[in-house]
Amino acid sequence: MSRATQPARDPSAVAAILGRHPRAHDTDSGERRLNLTMKGSQFFALERLVAHFSLSKPAVIERLIDWADETLTKSLYDDETAFNRYVDRA
């Protein structure tokens, strides 16, 4: 099936992730600067996501990171050792 004839999925997983409000900020953690170099294909994908969802680049990246962290944390719910190993990284 071509992209032109594929049925739209509403809401898509990406729309659900990027449409969520960001995680509440820990007021003690402050903000950190991240200099990031990426391949062209990822850069252009980020540009498309920014334009499509009317978000800033940091907002897209932060929401994707929040989603990935939350998903992994939930998957470790029954394994306290693995959870602690994940959370206690320096």
Steps between C-alpha positions, in 0.01 A plus 500: 500500500647838408513793740239676290245224551575406862217581739570775750546382856350747741652569741839368399748393765725792410214750522410358839858535623565846359151622585542432871594772738863473601590338830497739795847645550699426810567851628829388657644354181531825306559507127794348316640588162549222246702544185381237259632378167285263299480350155313693234209258485433536874543877480243528222265265686528729803425799278190325364378412852556859614300638208223239515434528874582872535752432773855616555792264442569475874131423567499213247822353637389541864163331438662208317750456784223520761304234311800268464598539866143446622455195278822339620433586864155339481647189335735457799219525756527136609882489497622718786867422436478601134296808590757611759783435256323718241413783740831510688718572197748778568 
